[in-house]
Amino acid sequence: MATTKRMVPNILITGTPGVGKSTLSRLLAERTKFTWREVSKLAEEYSCLDEYDPEYQCPFLNEDKLLDIMEGMMAKGGNIVDYHGCDFFPERWFDGVFVVRTNNTALFDRLTARGYTGKKLEDNIQCEIFETLLEEAQSSYKPEIVVELQNDTEDQLQKNVETITEWIERWREENI
Ligand SMILES: Nc1ncnc2c1ncn2[C@@H]1O[C@H](COP(=O)(O)OP(=O)(O)O)[C@@H](O)[C@H]1O
């Protein structure tokens, strides 16, 4: 399919639940004036959630329906897409893929504070330990567009906002 060149990039922020994707995306959207697309909220808003998965204690995502809805949003660029998964998005949507990482202690505390317990808590901690989302990003996108960002502390959070803002500036210089 022929694609029109974007004047501003689309960015994907991915990682295990609790690593700080939403916090980073919100700050980045304020800073860059890009549009924050919280995929979980879009899925709810546009009724893309199917029946409840009792094992993982969350509803199944109807990926095809969600992608159809997001296609038009992504066309012009300037989006920050935030989701704990990335292999089902079309590769052509993204110019930069940022995988947010957090150490186990911080992640445990954040997920416990969110009310996660038992299998759900353990699965998410393991997901981070086994670098599941990093591997998913590396196997779904070209290695040169995948960037890992450590996000344990407030200082690192601010630094991550700077890193992506500078990355956007560089993209503009190189692509326009
Ligand atoms: N760099 C950071 N330092 C300390 N706490 C953070 C940091 N980033 C996020 N948090 C906190 O961690 C929790 C989970 O963050 P959130 O952005 O909701 O994660 P996600 O969107 O990946 O599930 C929130 O309470 C948030 O305030």
The ligand as an SDF file (V2000), in Angstrom:
LIG
                    3D

 27 29  0  0  0  0  0  0  0  0999 V2000
    9.7150    7.5740   37.0100 N   0  0  0  0  0  0  0  0  0  0  0  0
    8.8430    7.3300   37.9820 C   0  0  0  0  0  0  0  0  0  0  0  0
    9.2100    7.4160   39.2680 N   0  0  0  0  0  0  0  0  0  0  0  0
    8.3340    7.1410   40.2540 C   0  0  0  0  0  0  0  0  0  0  0  0
    7.0410    6.7460   40.0660 N   0  0  0  0  0  0  0  0  0  0  0  0
    6.6240    6.6400   38.7940 C   0  0  0  0  0  0  0  0  0  0  0  0
    7.4810    6.9270   37.7000 C   0  0  0  0  0  0  0  0  0  0  0  0
    6.7800    6.7310   36.5550 N   0  0  0  0  0  0  0  0  0  0  0  0
    5.5500    6.3540   36.9200 C   0  0  0  0  0  0  0  0  0  0  0  0
    5.4420    6.3000   38.2630 N   0  0  0  0  0  0  0  0  0  0  0  0
    4.2540    5.8920   39.0390 C   0  0  0  0  0  0  0  0  0  0  0  0
    4.0570    4.5070   38.7920 O   0  0  0  0  0  0  0  0  0  0  0  0
    2.6740    4.1980   38.7090 C   0  0  0  0  0  0  0  0  0  0  0  0
    2.3880    3.5260   37.3750 C   0  0  0  0  0  0  0  0  0  0  0  0
    2.6040    4.4730   36.3440 O   0  0  0  0  0  0  0  0  0  0  0  0
    1.7330    4.4900   34.9950 P   0  0  0  0  0  0  0  0  0  0  0  0
    2.2120    5.6570   34.2150 O   0  0  0  0  0  0  0  0  0  0  0  0
    0.2770    4.4040   35.3110 O   0  0  0  0  0  0  0  0  0  0  0  0
    2.2210    3.1280   34.3340 O   0  0  0  0  0  0  0  0  0  0  0  0
    1.6730    2.3400   33.0550 P   0  0  0  0  0  0  0  0  0  0  0  0
    0.9530    3.3330   32.1920 O   0  0  0  0  0  0  0  0  0  0  0  0
    2.9060    1.7850   32.4010 O   0  0  0  0  0  0  0  0  0  0  0  0
    0.7930    1.2400   33.5770 O   0  0  0  0  0  0  0  0  0  0  0  0
    1.9230    5.5320   38.9010 C   0  0  0  0  0  0  0  0  0  0  0  0
    1.5430    5.6100   40.2550 O   0  0  0  0  0  0  0  0  0  0  0  0
    2.9750    6.5760   38.5820 C   0  0  0  0  0  0  0  0  0  0  0  0
    2.7540    7.7610   39.2960 O   0  0  0  0  0  0  0  0  0  0  0  0
  1  2  1  0
  2  3  1  0
  2  7  2  0
  3  4  2  0
  4  5  1  0
  5  6  2  0
  6  7  1  0
  6 10  1  0
  7  8  1  0
  8  9  2  0
  9 10  1  0
 10 11  1  0
 11 12  1  0
 11 26  1  0
 12 13  1  0
 13 14  1  0
 13 24  1  0
 14 15  1  0
 15 16  1  0
 16 17  2  0
 16 18  1  0
 16 19  1  0
 19 20  1  0
 20 21  2  0
 20 22  1  0
 20 23  1  0
 24 25  1  0
 24 26  1  0
 26 27  1  0
M  END
$$$$
